Amino acid sequence: MNQTENKLSKNVILAIAVMTSFLTPFMGSSVIIALPAIGNEFSMDAISLSWVVSSYLLSSAVFLLPIGRVADICGRKKILLLGIIAFTVFSFLVAITSSTPLLIALRALQGIGSAMIFGTGVAILTSAFPVRERGRVLGINVASVYLGLSLGPFLGGILTESLGWRSIFWVNVPLGLIVIFMILWKLKGEWAEAKGEKFDFTGSFIYGASLICVMYGLSVLPELSALWFLIAGFLCLLAFIRWEMKSSSPLLNLNLIRRNLVFAFSNVAALINYSATFAVAFLLSLYLQYTQGMSAQTAGLILIAQPVVMAILSPLAGRLSDRIQPSVIASFGMALTAGGLLYFSFINTDTPMGVIILGLVIVGLGLALFSSPNTNAIMSSVESRYYGVSSAILSTMRMVGNMFSMGIVTVLFAVFIGRVEITPEYYGSFLQSMKTAFLIFTALCLFGIFASLARGRLRR
């Protein structure tokens, strides 16, 4: 392949990665802004409403790591294509669903498609681009994620107001079909550096059981049964580690964690960061629409401030991480995020919108400076045969972090509000639970600064 063809091939790969990275966060952030409308149609209580988001996150988290391993063995392009097909089909089915249990179940199935997408996209990019270009392209890819997050609340608000919440899922169908066509038409070749190796079915089952037990346990707190589910989840995690240590072809090569400090601490930092930040949009969406009485469209327009900042600055942060130690930039970003979260813990029912927007800008700046350099550090610290698993582990940290973030909110809703719809008489309790959540998230980020700094140097 000559230089011109190689450049064209890499640009096609980048374009497809950008499109797939845009699709799922666009849908996710659109759904968040539509939650009050969904809750009204199905008469859902606060905890059931949180499961519209959590079921998607949980299934994604459970399947990401196994799918990353399957992609390394069978081919990342193949898994990416199947993921887009599944995501598109289940978007169509969600759009026509008529009951709460079916809605939550379909969202879980949609999460499996999302796992196929995010478990392969970054790995394909890392395989196609050399180390010196990685920070730039990963920054562009992260920016596409944030662009989806940016347009989601705004367009989701418009769609919800004018056509109803189901239109959000209808929009994903033609977008998904376009991406499928692009993959079949333009994406040449395949990436399967672990071809021929065995897949660890037993480890995958134990791993999935651990995550399911932990998440369900968090969702039923403060009931006594929650303790038993959390204990079961912890025991399953220990069993998973024990199994992986003796497996000849493990789902997760523990040496990636034990002997690679950059990889291990970068993933811990990612887990903490996502745990502290994912529920911000969820809480503020409810805050703006319930306590401030805004429409979904107006709330979405305000929430767009955070991801816009992230989309603009992420490529710059990624490029900087090609020249400066990623740990320095990412740690500074984590500190800024902590400051923004603490700032949000002081808002009340009469807080001016300018104050809310400023807080979103601060958090957006912090996340932009953290995400791209942290991704670059993770993917540049492993061998090519582990790109799929490493990409999946990073995506798992994001999904598990998002899941824990929603779990914290679910617990606080259960403690402060209970299983009731969020009506005006409960606005005070909702505000109290939200401010408590922001304080907990701030503490997590402060701890995350130390995890980010502890990773050491990527380049000597």
Helices and strands as residue ranges (DSSP letters): H 3-42, H 46-74, H 76-95, H 100-118, H 121-128, H 131-163, H 166-186, H 201-219, H 225-246, H 255-258, H 261-277, H 279-286, I 287-291, H 296-303, H 305-320, H 326-344, H 353-379, G 384-386, H 387-416, G 424-426, H 427-453
